[in-house]
Amino acid sequence: MKNRNSEFEGKVVVVTGAASGIGKSTAILFHEMGAKVVAEDYNADVKNLATDYKNIFPFVGDVTLEETAVNVIAFAIEKFGQLDVLVNNAGRIVNKLTVDTTLEEWNMVFDTNTTGAFLHSREALKAMIPNKSGAIVNIASYASFFTFPTIAAYASSKGALAQLTRTSALEAIEHNIRINAIGVGDVVTNLINEINPQGREFLADHGKKAPIKRAAEPEEIAEVVAFLASDRASFIVGSVVMADGGMSVVIQ
């Protein structure tokens, strides 16, 4: 087994939603483990990663657009000649009752959480299949299976992402490409900052409902991403690996 600091040496990784939170932590971890990382985000702050990390290469683009998916994968191939790992992390949420959710809000959540992952996965598979090698990790949620009031759009999109994971995994494994997802619980990120100025504090507090009695830090989820993308997870195919502090196994 390779040393941890060189486990992804020679590998090329694309991470979406990499300007902050889970995406940023994942990009940095892959960098620390030897990979060359293309860090994608619509937020131009993603460019700051290149200042501190020589092998992180920012790409500014809207994950919901087909042209972004095409161009970011092309960028990785043109610059490094290959693509080994894709992490579909970009996500949006709306906290509204179903009756109050607009079509625009519904589409915004689905376009980011599900369609963006589909588009990036499709383009990544085109690059990976000829090499008969690769891994895709999708950031799903405990809301892929369970729900509570006000997250109809989010839960529906994450449920769809789980099914995208399973179906594409069955299609890809004959090419030696593994696709899995992570059922993430509450993580202290900026996910809900657009709808709640105290978003990080809310997520930290909500995480206390889990058996572990806390929310996760982004770095903890990044570790699971790296594991699923590595050869150490060689027998895991089409799974949604729960990393939610036990939230999904307790009756509230």
VMD Tcl script that draws the C-alpha trace (Angstrom):
set ca {
  {0.00 0.00 0.00}
  {1.23 3.45 -0.87}
  {2.20 5.94 1.80}
  {-0.81 8.13 2.60}
  {0.98 11.21 1.29}
  {1.50 9.59 -2.11}
  {-1.64 7.48 -2.40}
  {-2.95 9.62 -5.26}
  {0.39 10.51 -6.77}
  {0.05 10.69 -10.55}
  {-3.75 10.93 -10.29}
  {-5.93 13.74 -11.59}
  {-9.02 14.76 -9.63}
  {-11.90 17.15 -10.40}
  {-13.90 18.47 -7.43}
  {-17.03 20.59 -7.89}
  {-18.20 23.14 -5.33}
  {-14.60 23.53 -4.20}
  {-14.54 27.13 -3.00}
  {-15.58 26.20 0.53}
  {-16.84 23.48 2.83}
  {-16.61 19.82 1.89}
  {-15.40 20.61 -1.62}
  {-12.52 22.77 -0.45}
  {-11.46 20.28 2.21}
  {-11.64 17.46 -0.33}
  {-9.53 19.35 -2.87}
  {-6.89 20.09 -0.24}
  {-6.83 16.48 1.01}
  {-6.35 15.06 -2.48}
  {-3.58 17.60 -3.01}
  {-1.92 16.51 0.23}
  {-2.19 12.90 -0.94}
  {-0.27 13.64 -4.13}
  {-2.95 14.35 -6.71}
  {-3.27 17.16 -9.19}
  {-6.64 18.74 -8.47}
  {-8.96 20.79 -10.66}
  {-11.13 22.75 -8.20}
  {-14.36 23.96 -9.77}
  {-16.82 26.50 -8.41}
  {-19.02 29.33 -9.67}
  {-17.54 31.45 -6.86}
  {-14.31 33.09 -8.00}
  {-12.93 32.62 -4.47}
  {-11.93 29.16 -5.66}
  {-8.94 30.87 -7.30}
  {-7.50 31.46 -3.84}
  {-6.64 27.76 -3.55}
  {-4.00 28.14 -6.24}
  {-2.16 30.64 -4.04}
  {-1.58 28.16 -1.23}
  {-1.46 24.84 -3.08}
  {0.76 24.43 -6.13}
  {-1.11 21.44 -7.54}
  {-4.64 22.81 -7.19}
  {-5.86 24.42 -10.40}
  {-9.03 26.53 -10.12}
  {-11.79 26.46 -12.69}
  {-14.62 29.00 -12.45}
  {-17.90 27.72 -13.86}
  {-21.57 27.10 -13.11}
  {-22.05 23.40 -12.30}
  {-25.59 23.46 -13.72}
  {-24.46 24.29 -17.25}
  {-23.63 21.58 -19.76}
  {-20.79 23.67 -21.15}
  {-19.15 23.83 -17.71}
  {-19.11 20.03 -17.40}
  {-17.71 19.66 -20.91}
  {-15.10 22.35 -20.41}
  {-13.84 21.36 -16.96}
  {-13.24 17.76 -18.01}
  {-11.60 18.96 -21.22}
  {-9.41 21.27 -19.12}
  {-8.24 18.36 -16.98}
  {-7.52 16.18 -20.01}
  {-5.71 18.90 -21.95}
  {-3.59 19.90 -18.96}
  {-2.79 16.48 -17.50}
  {-3.75 13.94 -20.15}
  {-6.15 11.97 -17.96}
  {-8.91 12.01 -15.38}
  {-8.93 9.54 -12.50}
  {-11.45 10.87 -9.97}
  {-14.54 13.07 -10.08}
  {-16.16 14.36 -6.90}
  {-19.67 15.76 -7.44}
  {-19.94 17.94 -4.36}
  {-21.69 21.17 -5.43}
  {-25.03 21.56 -3.68}
  {-27.91 23.96 -3.01}
  {-30.85 23.88 -0.62}
  {-34.16 25.68 -0.14}
  {-35.94 25.51 3.21}
  {-39.59 25.98 2.31}
  {-42.78 24.01 2.61}
  {-43.76 22.29 -0.62}
  {-46.76 24.58 -0.99}
  {-44.50 27.64 -0.82}
  {-41.69 26.40 -3.10}
  {-41.56 28.06 -6.50}
  {-40.73 26.22 -9.70}
  {-37.62 28.39 -10.01}
  {-36.42 27.29 -6.57}
  {-37.22 23.64 -7.30}
  {-35.29 23.77 -10.56}
  {-32.35 25.58 -8.97}
  {-31.91 22.82 -6.40}
  {-32.30 20.01 -8.92}
  {-30.07 21.69 -11.49}
  {-27.24 21.89 -8.96}
  {-27.64 18.72 -6.93}
  {-28.74 16.27 -9.60}
  {-28.39 17.61 -13.13}
  {-24.93 19.03 -12.42}
  {-23.80 15.66 -11.09}
  {-25.27 13.91 -14.13}
  {-23.55 16.24 -16.58}
  {-20.17 16.01 -14.88}
  {-20.45 12.24 -14.50}
  {-21.34 11.81 -18.15}
  {-18.35 13.81 -19.32}
  {-16.04 12.15 -16.78}
  {-17.12 8.70 -17.95}
  {-16.31 9.63 -21.53}
  {-12.76 10.37 -20.37}
  {-12.44 7.37 -18.04}
  {-13.90 4.57 -20.16}
  {-11.06 4.45 -22.71}
  {-8.58 4.05 -19.83}
  {-10.68 1.36 -18.13}
  {-10.09 3.08 -14.80}
  {-11.59 5.72 -12.55}
  {-13.80 6.59 -9.61}
  {-16.70 8.96 -9.09}
  {-17.89 10.00 -5.64}
  {-21.19 11.84 -5.26}
  {-22.01 13.86 -2.16}
  {-25.51 12.70 -1.31}
  {-27.26 13.05 2.06}
  {-29.21 11.28 4.74}
  {-32.02 13.15 2.97}
  {-31.52 10.71 0.09}
  {-33.56 8.32 2.27}
  {-35.16 10.34 5.07}
  {-36.73 13.75 5.28}
  {-38.42 16.39 7.40}
  {-40.67 19.37 6.59}
  {-39.31 22.22 4.41}
  {-36.74 20.24 2.38}
  {-38.89 18.70 -0.37}
  {-36.71 20.00 -3.20}
  {-33.45 19.09 -1.47}
  {-34.55 15.62 -0.36}
  {-36.00 14.84 -3.78}
  {-32.81 15.93 -5.52}
  {-30.61 13.90 -3.18}
  {-32.86 10.87 -3.59}
  {-32.44 11.21 -7.33}
  {-28.68 11.53 -6.86}
  {-28.63 8.23 -4.97}
  {-30.41 6.55 -7.87}
  {-28.08 8.20 -10.39}
  {-25.22 6.75 -8.36}
  {-26.62 3.23 -8.38}
  {-27.58 3.16 -12.05}
  {-24.40 4.70 -13.39}
  {-22.37 2.41 -11.11}
  {-23.91 -0.65 -12.77}
  {-23.13 0.77 -16.19}
  {-19.57 1.79 -15.35}
  {-18.20 -1.18 -13.43}
  {-17.61 -3.24 -16.57}
  {-15.09 -0.54 -17.47}
  {-13.40 -0.85 -14.05}
  {-14.88 2.48 -12.96}
  {-16.43 2.60 -9.50}
  {-19.20 5.03 -8.63}
  {-20.41 5.56 -5.07}
  {-21.99 8.24 -2.93}
  {-21.83 9.46 0.64}
  {-24.96 9.95 2.71}
  {-23.73 13.03 4.49}
  {-25.36 14.30 7.67}
  {-25.07 17.78 9.14}
  {-21.71 19.35 8.32}
  {-20.56 22.79 9.41}
  {-20.42 24.49 6.01}
  {-21.88 27.49 4.17}
  {-24.62 25.37 2.54}
  {-27.56 27.29 4.00}
  {-25.94 30.71 4.36}
  {-28.03 32.10 1.49}
  {-31.21 31.43 3.44}
  {-29.92 31.71 7.01}
  {-27.25 34.26 8.03}
  {-26.37 31.98 10.96}
  {-26.23 28.93 8.72}
  {-23.08 27.40 10.16}
  {-24.38 27.80 13.70}
  {-27.71 26.25 12.72}
  {-26.01 23.20 11.17}
  {-23.76 22.78 14.19}
  {-26.80 22.86 16.46}
  {-28.93 20.60 14.25}
  {-26.12 18.05 14.24}
  {-26.61 17.57 17.98}
  {-29.76 15.59 17.13}
  {-27.59 12.76 15.80}
  {-26.48 9.98 18.15}
  {-22.94 11.33 17.96}
  {-24.30 14.62 19.37}
  {-22.50 16.91 16.94}
  {-22.19 17.94 13.31}
  {-19.21 16.91 11.22}
  {-16.36 19.09 10.10}
  {-15.78 19.17 6.32}
  {-12.42 17.45 6.74}
  {-14.15 14.37 8.16}
  {-16.26 13.96 5.03}
  {-13.24 14.57 2.81}
  {-11.60 11.52 4.40}
  {-14.54 9.36 3.34}
  {-14.38 10.77 -0.19}
  {-10.69 9.92 -0.46}
  {-11.31 6.40 0.82}
  {-14.09 5.72 -1.69}
  {-11.94 7.08 -4.51}
  {-8.97 4.93 -3.50}
  {-8.01 1.35 -4.28}
  {-8.73 0.58 -0.63}
  {-12.44 0.72 -1.54}
  {-12.02 -1.57 -4.56}
  {-15.03 -3.77 -3.69}
  {-17.49 -0.92 -3.03}
  {-19.75 -0.34 -6.04}
  {-23.00 1.61 -6.24}
  {-23.19 2.21 -2.50}
  {-24.41 5.20 -0.53}
  {-22.03 5.12 2.42}
  {-23.62 6.83 5.37}
  {-21.50 9.43 7.19}
  {-24.16 11.11 9.27}
  {-23.20 10.51 12.89}
  {-25.89 7.85 13.19}
  {-28.77 10.16 12.23}
  {-30.21 7.61 9.80}
  {-30.34 4.73 12.27}
  {-32.15 6.34 15.18}
  {-35.90 6.79 15.63}
  {-36.45 10.42 16.53}
}
mol new
graphics top color blue
foreach p $ca { graphics top sphere $p radius 0.5 }
foreach p [lrange $ca 0 end-1] q [lrange $ca 1 end] { graphics top cylinder $p $q radius 0.2 }
display resetview
